[in-house]
Amino acid sequence: MQVDFQPYRKALLVSLIASTFLVTACGGGGGGGPDDTSVALNGDEAAAADGDTPDSKAEISAAATTTTSTSTWSFLAKEGASFTVGTGKTVRYGAGTQWIQKTVSGTAACTSNFFGSDPAFGIVKECQLLNTVTSTTTAAQSIFTTQTPVTTNITDGVGVNYELGMRFKALVAGQIKGVRFYKSSKETGTHTGRIWSSTGALLGSVVFTAETASGWQTATFATPINVVAGGLYAVTVNTGATYYVATSNGLATQIANGSLSTIVGSNGIFGPVGAYPTQSWQASNYFRDVVFVPTTAAPAPAPVPAPAPAPAPVPAPAPAPAPAPAPAPAPAPAPAPAPAPAPAPTPTQATATLSWAANPEAAVTGYRVYYGTASRTYFQAKGAGIAIGKVTSHTLYALQSGYRYYFAVTAVDAAGNESLYSSEASKLIQ
């Protein structure tokens, strides 16, 4: 990527200076002080950001379930013997293919007198109990249902491969059973699906096998990945031979299905193969998806054991008569108990929203956001900031409380040229 602009291009970009770069922290407590509220940009550098907020209006849909019942007969008693069953049980009496049945509660006799007739005269008979087992299966969910890519067989050149993906939110707890991706007809090679946490930690991977020539491909994890309600995650699949599919602005608005929804802002992510992608372009949908099964029920709480009964008191022997004792001295007052130590604070996570005044200059087509816990030393290398569109705010998630974070933004033009860092803003996350 070029960094130095032509003089006229640089002049245009330098003119894109917002009057205020505002950082607002939320979710983990208030900010540090007045100096944390806003930072004015100087006249030498540009700044910006983008909206990256999960849609708070997303609703939880009931997961589709399938209920099946299986019935079998089991031996209960020999002819002439008695048996005992629970309330309202179905019992049959007979042999071979000749049976009569009756609803029974409690104790009964395995005889023709009890059942009212002899269904197999002259044959040794028995009684059997009807057992019915009911099972419920929760249907798997994916975000994309009927959507198909607008453009297929896209390539950026021989040997140019990417890790392509989508950021999403699980509205309920459950398990990710597998990964899906839409295959271009010219795409070949080996594909690996990966699930990442919101902070870029790899949670699991699976290699696709037995792929078809094109269309949706699915790979199943040997061990499903557990996810929490409200958690933010990313699913990615690499390109194997440079070809992929995409729909520009396909993730610009939220897509939701069942208990899953996409994240609006900085979505449609890409980066080097095998690494957590941090860049995005025009909210493109690269058709990477998951196979998700919601948790059907919370586990029952462990039973609280009943307290052991106190032992019966043993009567003390009667004391022998003794002279009256001298009066005992008054007991010293018991020392006051030491106060219980205050519990250690639990680290919390918060978000920080960056915002700025928009500039109408047409030369800038997007921005990149950088942040870290040391001034001018950011988690992202120059050129690898969080790529966003030409908008006026951006929200960062999972910031650790108790740290001061520093933020800066660069401007990017259509050719990919990037400006200097903006003046720096900071926020103490509490």
C-alpha positions in Angstrom: 0.0 0.0 0.0 1.3 3.5 -0.8 1.6 5.9 2.1 2.9 9.0 0.5 0.3 10.8 -1.6 0.8 13.0 -4.6 0.9 16.7 -3.4 -2.6 17.5 -4.7 -4.0 14.3 -3.3 -2.4 14.8 0.1 -3.7 18.4 0.2 -7.2 17.1 -0.3 -6.9 14.5 2.4 -5.3 16.9 4.9 -8.3 19.2 4.4 -10.6 16.5 5.8 -10.2 17.4 9.4 -13.1 17.0 11.8 -13.4 19.8 14.4 -13.9 17.3 17.2 -13.0 13.6 17.9 -15.4 12.5 20.6 -14.8 9.3 22.6 -17.6 8.0 24.8 -17.2 5.0 27.1 -20.2 2.9 28.2 -21.0 -0.5 29.6 -18.2 -0.5 32.1 -18.6 2.7 34.0 -17.9 6.4 33.6 -14.9 8.1 32.0 -11.9 9.7 33.7 -12.6 13.4 33.6 -13.2 16.4 31.4 -10.1 15.8 29.3 -11.5 12.3 28.4 -14.6 13.7 26.8 -13.3 15.2 23.5 -10.0 15.9 21.7 -9.7 18.5 19.0 -7.8 17.4 15.9 -4.9 19.5 14.7 -4.5 20.9 11.2 -2.0 18.3 9.9 -3.8 14.9 10.2 -7.2 13.4 9.4 -9.7 11.3 11.5 -12.9 9.3 11.4 -14.8 6.1 12.3 -17.8 3.9 11.7 -20.9 2.5 13.3 -20.3 -1.0 14.6 -23.2 -1.6 16.9 -25.2 -4.8 17.2 -28.8 -4.1 16.5 -30.4 -3.8 19.9 -33.9 -4.4 18.3 -33.1 -8.0 17.3 -35.7 -10.3 18.8 -35.2 -13.9 19.9 -37.2 -16.3 17.8 -38.3 -19.7 19.1 -36.2 -22.5 17.9 -38.0 -25.0 15.7 -38.3 -28.4 17.5 -39.3 -31.9 16.4 -40.8 -34.3 18.8 -40.8 -38.1 18.2 -42.2 -40.9 20.2 -41.1 -44.6 20.2 -43.2 -47.4 21.8 -42.1 -50.9 22.8 -43.6 -53.8 24.8 -41.6 -55.3 27.7 -42.3 -58.5 29.8 -44.2 -57.8 33.0 -45.5 -61.1 34.5 -46.2 -64.8 33.7 -49.7 -66.0 33.4 -51.4 -66.4 36.8 -48.9 -64.1 38.6 -49.6 -60.7 40.0 -47.9 -57.4 39.0 -47.8 -53.8 40.1 -47.6 -50.7 37.8 -48.0 -47.0 38.1 -51.2 -45.0 37.5 -52.8 -45.4 34.0 -50.4 -47.8 32.5 -51.2 -49.9 29.4 -50.8 -53.6 29.9 -51.6 -56.4 27.4 -52.4 -60.1 28.0 -51.9 -62.9 25.5 -49.3 -64.6 23.3 -47.9 -64.4 19.8 -50.2 -62.2 17.7 -53.3 -62.6 19.9 -53.5 -60.0 22.7 -56.0 -57.9 24.6 -55.0 -54.8 26.5 -56.3 -52.8 29.4 -55.4 -49.6 31.3 -54.2 -50.7 34.7 -53.3 -48.8 37.9 -51.7 -50.4 40.9 -51.7 -54.2 41.5 -53.5 -56.7 39.2 -53.4 -60.3 38.2 -52.1 -61.6 34.8 -55.3 -63.8 34.2 -58.2 -64.0 31.8 -60.5 -63.2 34.7 -58.9 -59.8 35.2 -58.6 -59.0 31.5 -62.2 -60.2 30.7 -61.4 -63.0 28.1 -58.8 -65.5 27.0 -57.3 -64.2 23.7 -55.2 -67.3 23.0 -57.0 -70.4 24.4 -54.7 -73.3 25.2 -51.5 -71.3 24.8 -49.2 -70.2 27.7 -49.7 -66.5 28.0 -48.0 -63.5 29.7 -48.5 -59.8 30.5 -46.5 -57.1 28.9 -46.1 -53.3 29.7 -46.2 -50.6 27.0 -43.2 -48.3 27.2 -43.2 -45.0 25.3 -40.1 -42.8 25.0 -40.5 -39.2 23.7 -37.5 -37.2 22.4 -37.3 -33.6 21.3 -34.8 -32.4 18.7 -34.0 -28.7 18.2 -33.5 -27.8 14.6 -30.2 -26.3 13.5 -30.1 -22.6 12.5 -28.0 -20.6 10.0 -28.1 -16.9 9.3 -28.4 -17.2 5.5 -31.4 -19.1 4.2 -32.5 -18.0 0.6 -29.7 -15.5 0.0 -27.3 -16.1 -2.9 -24.3 -14.1 -4.0 -24.6 -11.3 -6.6 -21.1 -11.9 -8.0 -19.3 -15.2 -8.3 -15.8 -16.2 -9.4 -14.1 -13.1 -8.1 -10.3 -13.2 -7.9 -7.6 -10.6 -7.1 -4.9 -12.4 -9.0 -2.9 -15.7 -9.1 -1.9 -16.8 -5.7 -3.8 -14.0 -3.8 -5.9 -15.8 -1.1 -7.8 -14.4 1.9 -9.5 -15.4 5.1 -13.0 -14.2 4.5 -15.8 -14.0 7.1 -18.7 -12.5 8.9 -19.2 -11.2 12.4 -22.4 -12.3 14.2 -24.2 -12.4 17.5 -25.8 -15.4 19.3 -29.0 -14.1 21.1 -29.2 -17.3 23.2 -26.7 -19.9 24.5 -26.1 -22.9 22.3 -23.5 -24.8 20.3 -21.9 -24.2 16.9 -22.0 -27.6 15.2 -20.4 -26.6 11.9 -19.3 -24.0 9.3 -20.8 -23.3 5.9 -19.5 -21.3 2.9 -20.8 -20.6 -0.6 -18.3 -22.0 -3.1 -17.5 -20.3 -6.4 -17.5 -22.7 -9.4 -13.9 -21.9 -10.2 -12.7 -22.3 -6.6 -10.5 -25.3 -5.7 -8.0 -26.2 -3.0 -8.4 -26.9 0.7 -10.8 -24.9 2.8 -10.8 -24.6 6.6 -13.6 -23.1 8.6 -12.8 -21.2 11.8 -14.7 -19.7 14.7 -13.2 -16.7 16.5 -14.1 -14.8 19.7 -14.8 -11.0 19.5 -11.2 -10.4 20.6 -9.7 -12.6 17.9 -9.1 -15.8 19.8 -9.5 -19.0 17.7 -12.2 -21.2 19.3 -12.1 -24.0 16.8 -11.4 -25.1 13.2 -12.5 -27.8 10.8 -11.4 -28.8 7.3 -14.0 -29.2 4.6 -14.1 -32.6 2.9 -16.2 -34.1 0.0 -17.0 -30.7 -1.4 -19.3 -30.3 -4.4 -18.3 -28.2 -7.5 -20.1 -25.1 -6.3 -22.8 -23.8 -3.9 -23.1 -24.2 -0.2 -20.5 -26.5 1.5 -20.8 -27.7 5.1 -18.2 -29.0 7.6 -19.0 -30.4 11.0 -16.9 -29.9 14.1 -15.8 -33.1 15.9 -16.6 -31.3 19.2 -19.2 -28.5 19.0 -18.2 -25.0 20.1 -20.2 -23.6 23.1 -21.4 -20.0 22.8 -23.0 -17.7 25.4 -26.2 -15.7 25.1 -25.3 -12.2 23.7 -21.8 -13.2 22.7 -20.1 -11.7 19.6 -18.2 -14.1 17.3 -16.8 -14.4 13.8 -16.9 -17.2 11.3 -14.3 -17.4 8.5 -13.3 -19.7 5.6 -10.2 -19.2 3.5 -10.1 -19.2 -0.2 -8.2 -22.1 -1.7 -7.4 -21.0 -5.2 -8.1 -17.3 -5.2 -11.8 -17.4 -6.2 -14.6 -16.3 -4.0 -18.2 -14.9 -4.1 -19.5 -11.6 -2.7 -22.4 -9.2 -2.5 -21.3 -5.6 -2.0 -23.2 -4.0 1.0 -24.8 -7.3 1.7 -24.1 -6.9 5.4 -24.8 -3.1 5.6 -28.1 -3.9 7.3 -28.8 -6.6 9.8 -29.7 -10.1 8.7 -31.3 -12.3 11.4 -32.7 -15.8 11.5 -33.8 -17.7 14.6 -31.4 -16.9 17.4 -28.6 -15.5 15.2 -28.0 -12.0 13.7 -25.2 -10.2 11.8 -23.4 -7.2 13.3 -23.9 -3.9 11.5 -20.7 -2.0 10.9 -17.2 -3.3 10.1 -18.6 -6.6 8.8 -17.7 -8.6 5.8 -14.2 -9.1 7.1 -11.0 -10.2 5.3 -7.3 -10.7 6.0 -4.4 -13.1 5.6 -5.2 -16.9 5.4 -5.4 -18.5 8.8 -5.4 -15.2 10.8 -8.3 -13.3 12.4 -9.5 -10.8 9.8 -9.6 -7.2 10.9 -10.4 -5.4 7.6 -13.7 -4.9 5.8 -14.7 -3.5 2.4 -18.1 -2.0 1.6 -19.9 -4.3 4.1 -19.4 -7.2 1.6 -21.2 -10.5 2.3 -18.7 -13.3 1.5 -21.3 -15.9 2.4 -19.6 -17.5 5.4 -22.1 -19.0 7.9 -22.5 -21.3 10.9 -24.7 -24.3 11.8 -26.0 -23.4 15.3 -28.2 -25.3 17.7 -29.7 -23.3 20.6 -29.7 -24.8 24.1 -33.1 -26.3 24.6 -33.2 -26.0 28.4 -31.0 -24.8 31.2 -29.5 -27.5 33.4 -31.4 -28.2 36.6 -29.7 -26.8 39.7 -27.9 -29.2 41.9 -30.0 -30.4 44.8 -29.2 -28.8 48.1 -28.4 -31.6 50.6 -30.6 -31.6 53.7 -28.7 -30.7 56.9 -27.7 -33.7 59.0 -29.8 -33.9 62.2 -28.2 -32.6 65.3 -27.2 -35.4 67.7 -29.4 -35.9 70.8 -27.9 -34.2 73.8 -26.3 -36.5 76.4 -27.5 -35.7 79.9 -24.7 -34.6 82.2 -24.3 -36.5 85.5 -25.7 -34.9 88.6 -22.9 -32.9 90.3 -21.8 -33.8 93.8 -22.7 -31.3 96.4 -19.9 -28.8 96.9 -19.4 -25.6 99.0 -20.6 -22.4 97.4 -17.7 -21.1 95.2 -16.3 -17.7 95.6 -17.8 -15.2 93.3 -16.0 -15.4 89.9 -14.5 -12.2 88.4 -16.5 -10.4 85.8 -15.5 -11.7 82.3 -13.5 -9.5 80.0 -15.5 -8.1 77.1 -15.1 -10.1 73.9 -13.0 -8.2 71.2 -15.1 -6.8 68.3 -14.8 -9.0 65.2 -12.5 -7.8 62.5 -14.4 -6.4 59.5 -14.6 -8.8 56.5 -12.3 -7.9 53.7 -13.9 -6.2 50.8 -14.3 -8.5 47.8 -11.8 -8.0 45.0 -13.3 -6.0 42.1 -14.3 -8.2 39.2 -12.8 -6.9 35.9 -15.5 -5.8 33.5 -15.5 -5.1 29.8 -16.9 -2.0 28.2 -17.3 -0.3 24.8 -16.0 3.0 23.5 -17.8 4.9 20.8 -15.8 7.2 18.6 -17.6 10.0 16.7 -16.6 13.0 14.7 -18.0 15.7 12.4 -18.5 14.6 8.8 -16.6 16.2 6.0 -18.1 16.3 2.5 -14.8 16.1 0.6 -15.2 13.4 -2.1 -11.5 12.3 -2.1 -11.9 10.2 1.0 -13.8 6.9 0.5 -13.2 5.4 4.0 -11.3 5.3 7.2 -9.3 3.0 9.4 -9.5 3.0 13.2 -6.5 2.3 15.5 -6.5 1.8 19.3 -4.2 0.6 22.1 -3.3 1.1 25.7 -0.2 3.2 25.0 0.0 6.5 23.3 0.8 6.2 19.6 1.4 2.5 20.1 -1.6 0.7 18.7 -2.7 -3.0 18.6 -3.0 -2.7 14.8 0.0 -2.1 12.5 -0.2 0.9 10.2 -2.2 -0.2 7.2 -4.0 -2.9 9.1 -6.5 -0.7 11.1 -10.1 -1.5 11.3 -11.4 -0.6 7.9 -14.7 1.2 7.8 -16.9 3.2 5.5 -17.3 6.9 5.1 -19.5 7.4 8.2 -19.3 9.3 11.5 -19.0 6.9 14.4 -17.5 3.6 15.4 -18.0 1.4 18.5 -15.2 -0.7 19.9 -16.1 -3.7 22.1 -14.5 -5.8 24.9 -12.3 -3.0 26.2 -10.9 -3.9 29.6 -11.9 -1.8 32.6 -9.1 0.0 34.5 -7.1 0.9 31.4 -6.7 4.1 29.5 -7.1 3.5 25.8 -5.8 5.7 23.0 -7.5 6.1 19.7 -6.6 7.5 16.2 -8.0 7.3 12.7 -6.6 7.6 9.2 -8.3 8.5 6.0 -8.1 6.4 2.8 -8.8 7.3 -0.8 -10.2 5.1 -3.6 -6.6 4.1 -4.6 -5.9 2.8 -1.1 -3.6 5.6 -0.1 -3.6 6.3 3.6 -3.1 9.5 5.5 -1.1 10.2 8.6 -2.6 9.3 12.0 -5.2 11.8 13.3 -4.5 13.6 16.6 -5.0 11.2 19.4 -8.0 10.8 21.7 -8.0 8.8 25.0 -10.5 7.4 27.4 -10.1 5.8 30.9 -12.4 2.7 30.9 -13.9 2.2 34.4 
